[in-house]
Amino acid sequence: MSKDTDVMLTTVYSSMEAELIMSLLRSENIPSYKKVKGFGGYAQILFGEGIHCMIEIYVPQDSFKRACELLESKDFQDFPDEEE
């Protein structure tokens, strides 16, 4: 994966939800990674994974549509259209 060509798939607010989505993507051979925004990364280190924070999940641009379809088929939230 190249961070220059990756796009944000979704934003979630718990580590558990992020790991669930990333596991689902891995099961379909879609690579992904997460970015914990703001103070959330530090709070998770200090207080554990139960802390809610903003977590962005990224996938390669060429896998974006397939990733959206996969998550929508599993009744996750609606995802925005890919931005040019």
Contacts in CASP RR format, 6 or more apart in sequence:
PFRMAT RR
TARGET T0000
AUTHOR 0000-0000-0000
METHOD contacts of the structure
MODEL  1
MSKDTDVMLTTVYSSMEAELIMSLLRSENIPSYKKVKGFGGYAQILFGEG
IHCMIEIYVPQDSFKRACELLESKDFQDFPDEEE
1 31 0 8 1.000
1 33 0 8 1.000
1 58 0 8 1.000
1 60 0 8 1.000
2 60 0 8 1.000
3 58 0 8 1.000
5 60 0 8 1.000
5 61 0 8 1.000
5 62 0 8 1.000
6 33 0 8 1.000
6 58 0 8 1.000
6 59 0 8 1.000
6 60 0 8 1.000
6 61 0 8 1.000
7 58 0 8 1.000
7 59 0 8 1.000
7 60 0 8 1.000
7 61 0 8 1.000
7 64 0 8 1.000
7 82 0 8 1.000
7 83 0 8 1.000
8 56 0 8 1.000
8 57 0 8 1.000
8 58 0 8 1.000
9 21 0 8 1.000
9 32 0 8 1.000
9 57 0 8 1.000
9 58 0 8 1.000
9 59 0 8 1.000
9 64 0 8 1.000
9 67 0 8 1.000
9 68 0 8 1.000
9 71 0 8 1.000
9 79 0 8 1.000
10 21 0 8 1.000
10 56 0 8 1.000
10 57 0 8 1.000
10 71 0 8 1.000
10 76 0 8 1.000
10 77 0 8 1.000
10 79 0 8 1.000
11 54 0 8 1.000
11 55 0 8 1.000
11 56 0 8 1.000
11 57 0 8 1.000
12 18 0 8 1.000
12 21 0 8 1.000
12 55 0 8 1.000
12 57 0 8 1.000
13 52 0 8 1.000
13 53 0 8 1.000
13 54 0 8 1.000
13 55 0 8 1.000
14 50 0 8 1.000
14 52 0 8 1.000
14 55 0 8 1.000
15 44 0 8 1.000
15 49 0 8 1.000
15 50 0 8 1.000
15 55 0 8 1.000
16 49 0 8 1.000
16 50 0 8 1.000
17 55 0 8 1.000
18 34 0 8 1.000
18 55 0 8 1.000
18 57 0 8 1.000
21 32 0 8 1.000
21 57 0 8 1.000
21 71 0 8 1.000
21 76 0 8 1.000
22 32 0 8 1.000
22 33 0 8 1.000
22 34 0 8 1.000
22 57 0 8 1.000
24 70 0 8 1.000
24 71 0 8 1.000
24 74 0 8 1.000
25 31 0 8 1.000
25 32 0 8 1.000
25 59 0 8 1.000
25 67 0 8 1.000
25 70 0 8 1.000
26 32 0 8 1.000
28 66 0 8 1.000
28 70 0 8 1.000
30 59 0 8 1.000
30 60 0 8 1.000
30 63 0 8 1.000
30 66 0 8 1.000
30 67 0 8 1.000
30 70 0 8 1.000
31 59 0 8 1.000
31 60 0 8 1.000
31 63 0 8 1.000
32 57 0 8 1.000
32 58 0 8 1.000
32 59 0 8 1.000
32 67 0 8 1.000
33 57 0 8 1.000
33 58 0 8 1.000
34 55 0 8 1.000
34 56 0 8 1.000
34 57 0 8 1.000
34 58 0 8 1.000
35 55 0 8 1.000
35 56 0 8 1.000
35 58 0 8 1.000
36 44 0 8 1.000
36 53 0 8 1.000
36 54 0 8 1.000
36 55 0 8 1.000
37 53 0 8 1.000
37 54 0 8 1.000
37 55 0 8 1.000
37 56 0 8 1.000
38 53 0 8 1.000
38 54 0 8 1.000
39 53 0 8 1.000
40 51 0 8 1.000
40 53 0 8 1.000
40 54 0 8 1.000
41 53 0 8 1.000
43 51 0 8 1.000
43 53 0 8 1.000
44 50 0 8 1.000
44 51 0 8 1.000
44 53 0 8 1.000
59 67 0 8 1.000
61 82 0 8 1.000
64 82 0 8 1.000
65 82 0 8 1.000
68 79 0 8 1.000
71 77 0 8 1.000
71 79 0 8 1.000
72 78 0 8 1.000
72 79 0 8 1.000
END
